[in-house]
Amino acid sequence: MKKLKVSKKEAKNKIENFFKEIKEKSPLEIKKIKKIAMNKRISLGENKKLFCKKCFFPFVNPKIRIKKGFKIITCEECGAIKRIKIK
């Protein structure tokens, strides 16, 4: 199986288009996009907050709490906790 060579610009466009409609995506697709980003050294930035880092399941209705300057998001699929510092 041959791998397609994709330029950095094409990969960046593909990643941006992917995260516009992340709610309907599967964990396998998210894993592939993350791998492309790592391969081409493209930062996901704010898009990292849209899915669980353990199970790669997109946050649809996560449990969100705010406590001591942190936004705490609990994954509804695996129960993993993601803490994001509030600026």
Sequence and secondary structure as in RCSB ss.txt:
>XXXX:A:sequence
MKKLKVSKKEAKNKIENFFKEIKEKSPLEIKKIKKIAMNKRISLGENKKLFCKKCFFPFVNPKIRIKKGFKIITC
EECGAIKRIKIK
>XXXX:A:secstr
       HHHHHHHHHHHHHTGGG  HHHHHHHHHHHHHTT   GGGGGGB TTT  B SS EEEEETTEEEEE 
TTT  EEEEE  
